[in-house]
Amino acid sequence: MVEENRPAFAAERRDRILELVRATGTISLRGLAAEVHASEVTVRRDVRALEAEGLVDRRRGGVALPGRMGHEQSYSGRSTRCAAEKAAIAAAAARLIRPGEALTLGPGSTTEALARELFQHTELTVVTNSLRVADVLATASGVRVIMTGGTLHGPIRALVGAEAQTTLAALRVNRAFLSGNGVSAERGLSTPDPAVAAVDRALSDCAEETVVLADHTKIGAETMVPTVVPEEIAHLVTDNGADPEVLMTLEDTGALVHVAVALGERGH
C-alpha cells in the first residue's frame, strides 16, 4: 500500500515545486525543501526529474524556469511569500540602524517590512526609489524621506533610469539596505532586470556599507544581473531556513551574517 501511494505523493510534490519555481522565477534548493517539507536529497531528485521533462533548469544551489534567468516576479507575487521570515529579517536589520543616520532603501517586500520598523527610530533620513517604501514612511514623524527621480518600473513599484542614478551619485549615506532576487558567494546580490540592477548599484555605491536582506528562498539562488559583488556585502540578514553551508560560503567573502528566527518558529 505504501509503495502504491509513493508515486502519487511524488507527483504532488513535484507539482508544488513547479508551482513555486513559476511563482518566484528562481529559488534555492534549501528554500524548496523547506516549502515542500522534504529533504534536500528528495528535492534534488524531484528537480532532476522536472529538468528531464524540460520544465525547470538547475542552477548552482537553486532552480529556475527554463531560459528564464531574467524573469522578474511581480511585487504582488512576492509580498505574501515568507511574510513571517521577512518580518523577522526586518526587525533584525533595524537593530543595525542608529539615530541620526542617513540610509538608502531599495525596492522589495523585505525592505518595505524594514520601513515599517523605522517608526520607532528618530532623526533618520531615508533615500529610496521605492514607492512602497516611501508610502510606508509617509507618516513616520522621525524619518525624512527623499525620493529619487526616474521612470516607474511597474512590477516592483520602483523608479529606475538615469535620473534615479544621478540623484544617488550626488549623495553619501551611512548604510544601504537592498533586497534582490538571489544572493550567492559567487555572484553576490543579483536581480533579473538590468534597469533595476543599475539603480541597486547606485543605492549601494553611495553608502559606507551595504546590508542585504534575503529570506531563505533567495540564499544560494542566482539571477541574471549582478548588483552588489560579494566582497561589498558588509551584512547579510536572513532567516533560519537558509542553508548553513551556503551561509558559510558567504561569510568567507567577508559578510557578517545575521540569522533571524521567524515568530512562529521561536521557542517558548
HELIX and SHEET records of a PDB file:
HELIX    1   1 VAL A    2  THR A   24  1                                  23    
HELIX    2   2 LEU A   29  VAL A   36  1                                   8    
HELIX    3   3 GLU A   40  ALA A   52  1                                  13    
HELIX    4   4 TYR A   75  SER A   79  1                                   5    
HELIX    5   5 ALA A   83  ALA A   94  1                                  12    
HELIX    6   6 SER A  109  GLU A  117  1                                   9    
HELIX    7   7 LEU A  118  GLN A  120  5                                   3    
HELIX    8   8 LEU A  131  LEU A  137  1                                   7    
HELIX    9   9 GLY A  154  ILE A  156  5                                   3    
HELIX   10  10 ALA A  162  ALA A  169  1                                   8    
HELIX   11  11 PRO A  194  ASP A  205  1                                  12    
HELIX   12  12 PRO A  230  GLU A  232  5                                   3    
HELIX   13  13 PRO A  244  ASP A  252  1                                   9    
HELIX   14  14 LEU A  263  GLU A  265  5                                   3    
SHEET    1   A 3 THR A  26  SER A  28  0                                        
SHEET    2   A 3 GLY A  62  ALA A  64 -1                                        
SHEET    3   A 3 ASP A  57  ARG A  59 -1                                        
SHEET    1   B 7 VAL A 143  MET A 147  0                                        
SHEET    2   B 7 LEU A 124  THR A 128  1                                        
SHEET    3   B 7 ALA A 102  LEU A 105  1                                        
SHEET    4   B 7 VAL A 173  LEU A 178  1                                        
SHEET    5   B 7 ALA A 207  LEU A 213  1                                        
SHEET    6   B 7 ILE A 233  ASP A 239  1                                        
SHEET    7   B 7 LEU A 256  ALA A 260  1                                        
SHEET    1   C 2 THR A 151  HIS A 153  0                                        
SHEET    2   C 2 ALA A 158  VAL A 160 -1                                        
SHEET    1   D 3 GLY A 182  SER A 184  0                                        
SHEET    2   D 3 GLY A 188  THR A 191 -1                                        
SHEET    3   D 3 VAL A 225  VAL A 228 -1                                        
END                                                                             
